[in-house]
Amino acid sequence: MSGYEDNAVLKLVFFLAGAYIMLALTWATFMIVNTTGDNFNIYIIPYISLPHLSQIGSHWWTVFVYGLFHVPNSFMNMLTNMLWLYTFGSVVQMLVGRKQVVPVFLYSMVAGGVFYMLAQLLPGELGKCPPYVVGPRAGLVGMCVAAYTLSPKYRFWFSETFSLPIAVVAGVFAILMLLGTGYWMPVVAMIAGGGLMGFIYVRLLRAGYRPGAWMYDAGDWITGLVTPGGGNASGRKNISGSGWPEQQLNTRREAEQRIDAILDKMNQKGFDALTSEEREILKKAAQD
């Protein structure tokens, strides 16, 4: 597919869709063998869904995986979630680059899981939670908030004469997410935690931090281990130890400063205020 290698949003969509298919096939196998889904709910669901607070000690990993799956017999829910992910993820990818998409989603997912567990400490009925919770809602809300925080005046153009501001699209999305919680307070806290993390992530980016850099650094390191001749082919390192030749490093810093200036302009005046040249620079940066 053209442009697939540089499109982190599309990769994430395909990954989550693949996880749905794998879980659905597993569920279908249980249904064929046992004629009911009882065993699936006993042997599979507890190990991929957020647990009751009393079980977190023996199911701690679920905080890191619950958002990667959907309920097997909810194809339309999975499809709409992927459309929302692509909608807001594309904005994040265009504005701050493809290497921020997956970290925003994963950080928001984990933050949502933590908030879900903490909300169970609320007294009485407020702390009650559903039997199980799976799905990428916290990650989607985090992506939505990140996109809005990056460019509150961004508009989605559906034709040359019709567009919607991101505030309206995000508002509709937020209402749908809230209605889907069933008004369980831990689930409401989960999506709130995901949204908070999306906001914090963007603020960290603006402060000069790169919270998701370690994920790609780890991936590059692993790739270097299994790739013949991996690593820095020239063997040259600058005095900062970054692995970039000094001239390239200076050029890279200048490019980052230029992008930061464009992002500041966009945040103050909106995406429409950017020149065609500035938009092209952002587009190229999103592919790096």
N, C-alpha and C positions, 0 to 999 in steps of 0.2 A: 504494500500500500504506500502510495506516494506520501512522503513526509512523516511516516510512522515513527521512524527512529528518533525524530526530534519532537515528538508529540507525547509528553508524559501523561497528559490527560487521557488521551485515547488508550494508552497502555494500561493505565489504572482502570479505566472502564472495562477493557477486555479481561483484565485480571479478575475483577469482581464478578463479571458475568461468568467467567470460567469457574470460579469458586461456587457460584450458584448452581451451575450445571452439574458439577461434581457432587454437591450435597443432594441435589434432586435425584441423581442416579442412585446414590446411596439409599435415599428414602424409598425409591421405587423398588430397589432390591429387597429391602426389609418388607415392603408391602407384598411382594411376590412370594417371599419365603414364609412370612408369618401371617399374611392376609390382613394384618392390622399394623398401625404405626406405633404400637405400645413399646416395642423393643427399641425402635428408633429414638423415642423420647427418653428411654432409660440409658441407652448405651452411647448415643451420639450427642444429643442436645445438651446435656449437662456439661460437656467438655468443650463446647464452643460458645455458650451463652453466659451472660453475666449472672452470677449466682446470688443467693441470699448472703448477707453479710457474714453469717455464721459459717459459711462454707468457703470463704475467700482463702483461707489458709491452705486448703487442699485443691482449690481451683483458681489460684492466683493468675495463671497465664491467660485466663479468659478475658481479662481486661485488655490484653494485647491482640486478641483475635476475633472478638465478638462482632466487630464492625466489618469484617471481611465476608460475612455470610448473610444470606437472606433465608427466610422460611421457605422450604422447598416448593410448596404449592402456592407461591405468591409471585408468579411471573410478571404480572402487571405492576406490582409494587417494585420489583427489581428494575423493570424497564423505566418507570418514571424516576426512580432514584438515579439511574444512570444518566437520564436526560438532565436532571438538575445538576449532577456532578459535572457533566460536560459544559453546561451553561456557565456556572460560576468558576469552574476550574480553568476554562479557556481564558477568562478575564485575568485570573491570577497568573497564568502562564504567559500571557501577552505582556503583562506589566512588569513582572519581576523574574521571568525566566522559568523554563521547564523544570529546573532543579529545586524549585520551591513547592511544586504541586504535591508530590507524595509526602514530604515532611509535614506540610500543613494538614493534610488528611490524617496522617498517622498520629501526630501530636494531638489533634482535636479528638480523635477517637479515644485515645488513652485518657485524656483529660475528662472526657465524657464518662468513661467507665469509672474513674476515681470519684467523680461527683455523684454518680449513681450509688456507689457504695456508701459514701458519706451521708447521702440523703436518707438512707435507711435508719440513721440514728435519730431522725425526727420522732417526736413522741406520738404515740397512738396511731390513728389511722393515717396520718401524714407519712409515716415511715414504711407503710406497707408497699410491697412491690409485686408485679405480676410473676407468674411461675417461671418465665424465662424471657430474656431480652436478647435478640440478635438484630443485626442490621447496621448500616453505615450512617444512621441519622446524625450522630454527633459529628462525624467527619464531614458530612454534607453541610451542616450548619456552620462548622468552622470555616469551610471553603467559602460559603456565602458571606460571612462576616469579614473574612480576609479580603474578598473582592470588593465589598462595599467600603471597607476602611482604606483600601488602596486608592479608590477613585469614586467618591460619593456622587459625582456628577456624570458618571459613565452612563451611556444609553445603548440599548440593544436595538439595532436597526433591522426591521423586518422587510422594509422596502425603502425606496428613495424618499418617500413622504411620510412613512409611519415608523415611529420608534417609541420605546418605553424606557423611562429612567430606571436605573438599577434599583432605586429605592422602592419602586412599585413592584418590580419582579421579586425582590427580596421580601417585601411585605406579604405578598401572596404565598410565597414559599414558607415563611415563618408561621402563617396562619395554618397552613396545611400540616406542618410539622407538629404544631401544638395540638391540633385536632387528633392527630395520630397517636398522641401519647396516652389516650384513654384517661387523661388527667391523673395518672399515677405520679405522685410528687417525685419519686426517684427518677422516673423517665423524663419528667420536665427538667429536673436538675441535670440529667445527662446531656440533653441538647443545649442547656444553658452553659454547661461546662465546655462543650465543644465550641460554642460561639465565642466564649471568653478566650479560649486558647487561640482561635483564629485572629482575634483582635491583638492579643499579646504577641503573636508571631510576627505580625506586620509591624508592630511597634519596635520589636527587636531588630527587624530588618532596617528600619529607618534609623535606628541608633547605631548601625554599622555592624551588627552581629549577624552571623549566618548559622542559625540553629540547626539547619538540616544538612550542613556541609559534611558532618561526620558520616552520614549514611552513604553518600557518594564516595567519600574518601575510603571507607571500608570496602565498598564495592570495587573501586579501582585497585585497592591493595590485593583483594582476593583474585581479581582478574590478572594482576601482575604475577601472582604465584603460579597460575595455571597456563599463562600465555608465554610461549618461547620468546625470549628477548624482550619481555615486558619491562615496564619502568621507563626511566629517562634514557632514551637511546643515545643521546649525545654525552651523557654523563656529566654535563655542566650544571653547576648550581651557583646561584648568586649568594651574596653574603647573608641574605635574610633566611636562607635555607628553604626557600619555597620551591626549588626545583626549576624555576623559570630563569632564563638568561636575563641579565640586568636590564638590557634594552627592552626586551619583551615585557618585563615586569612594569617598567615605567609606562609603556604604552597601555598596558592593561589597567593600571591605576587611573590614567587619564580618561580611558573609556568608562570606567566605573563612576568617576566624578561627573562625566557628561550625562550618564544615565541618571544619576542621583538628582542632577539639576533638572532634568526633564520630568522626573517623577514629582519633584517639588512643585514645578509649574503646573503639572496635571492635577495635583491634589488641591492647589489653590484656585485654579481657573477651570478645571474640568478637562476631559479628554478632547473635547472639540476645539480647545484652544491651541492644541499642538499643531505645528506645521507638518507638512507631508514628510519633510526630512526627519523631524523628530519622531514621527510615527514609524518611519522606516528603521531608525536606530533602535527603537524599542522592539520592533519585530525581529531584527537580527539578534538582539540581546536575548530574546526569548528562545532562540534556537541554539544558543551556546550552552 
